[in-house]
Amino acid sequence: MNAQQIIGLGTWVACLLAASVAAAEDPAPQETMAQKALARDKVCTVCHNESWRVPVLSLYQTRHGNRTDPRAPNCQSCHGPSDGHQKDPGGVHPDVVFGSKSKNVSSADDRSGACLTCHDSKVLPRAHWAGSEHQSRDVTCSNCHTIHTPRDPVLTKVTQADVCFVCHQTQRAQIHRISTHPILAGKVACSDCHNPHGSTGPKLLVKNSVNETCYTCHAEKRGPFLWEHSSVVDDCTNCHTPHGSTNTPLLKARVPWLCQECHTGDHGAAINSGANLVNGNATTVNGMQPLANQSPRAQTNARACLNCHVMIHGSNHPAGAKFQR
């Protein structure tokens, strides 16, 4: 190391020591900001402390309670200045009351508006909140989100469904059937398919259509195929029920009855109709005439159209017009 490098190193060390001394003498801006924020909170936490009937101090274990973050709100940011409540805590309630069980609960617009002050509704995923199914039914942010807790149940896959099932009880029953998405295992959450803050698609789906939403996971069904099944292209829920079914795999009814909702009994009874069996019977004479009083309709006798039509979602095989290859 030459003399010039030694002089430069000494200058750097001197600057570092000077900065350390200055930091020790003058509190950091973050510390001052945190102290000010805690002082504002103290107006509320002097009463709403650890002995309060509803846990509130656990807020400081969340991002909302991070007092070194300038974006973090304080009590008044959400509940309003509440000057009257401070002067007469027993007689005047806070400006914004979130507890849905409280007799003084604020309007849905006031409760959601307190959140949307920071959580801008003009950007995704809340861009379609105004006029959405939840907003129009007076469902507010606080109906689903728990703020004063380190772990908001609705933000965790394992517990999210329990929050949704408070209202959606039919779906609660469906996910306990033999065929279902792995919701109970915490591998799939409601928000994987639905956007509770609003959507341009039906049923608050995260995409613009049912099929587009399903294809986010089931990409192999997307196509395009050389031979396409019209009911598949139209809507996956023509055949499947997404929350749970007594028929695998999530089918709305058992095969062949599901298929016969579109392909009626006459579909198997047409003579010389290619893949259809003659007169719908499994036993024939000379390849054309059925034996009298023998087997019933071919679909019911075989009990599974999918035994032959294995590529039911679509086929790229040159001979796959009947979805058999």
C-alpha positions, 0 to 999 in steps of 0.5 A: 500500500503506497502513501496516497492509499494510506492517506485516503484510508485514513480520511475514510476512517475519520469520516466514518468516526465523525458520522458515528459520533453525530448519530449518537448525539442526534437521534435518527429521523426514523427514531424521531418519527417513531416517537411522534407516531407512538405519542399520537397512538398513546392518546388511544392506547392509554385506555385501549391497552393490554387489559382491553376486552379486544386485543389491540396492541398486537397491531404493533406486530404488523406492518400497520404498526411499524412505527419506523415506516412513514406509510404506516397509519396510526389509530386516528388514520383509521378511526378518525380524529375522534375528538368527542370520544377523547373528551367523553369516552363513555358517551361518544364513540369514535368517528369510525367504528369497525366492529360489525357487532357494535351497535354504533358500527359505522356505515359500510362506505365509511369503514371501507373508505378508511382503508381505501385512503391508503389502499388505493382503489384505482390500482389492481387488485382493487381497481374494480371494487366500486360496484363489485358484488361485495361492495354492492352488498355492503361487505367491507374490508373489516368483514374479511380482514383482521387488522390487529393481529400479526397474521390476518387469517384471510391472507393465509392459504390454510385459513383463508377459506374459513373466512370466506365460508362465513358467508359462502356456506354452500361452498363449505359443504362442497369442499368436503365431498370426495372430489374437490380442489385441495382447499382443506390442505391449504394448497389452493385458496379461494383467491387463486380463482376469485378476486374478492375486491372486484373483477371484470369476469363473472363470479368475481373470477381473477380472469375474464372468463371461467375457462381463462381462470381454469387454464391458469392451472390446467394449461394442458386443456387450453388448446387450441386443438385440431378437434375441439369439444364445443362444451369444453370451449364454451365453459368448463362448468358445463361439466365440472363443478369447481368447489366439490362433487360426489363424482370424480373428477369434479363432474356435475353428474356421473357418466353417461348421464352427464354426457346425455345432457347434450348427447341424448338417447337417440344419439346412440340409436342412430343407424349408420352414424359412424361411431354410434352403435346400431340402434343403440344396442350392444349386440347386433346381427350381421352388423346391422339388426339388433337382437330382440330383447337384448342389451339396453342403450349402449351408453347405459350398458357401457356405463362410461363414454370416456372408456372410448372417448378418452380425449374428451377435452380435445384431440390433435390426432388426425383420426380424433374427430370423435375424441377417441385418440 
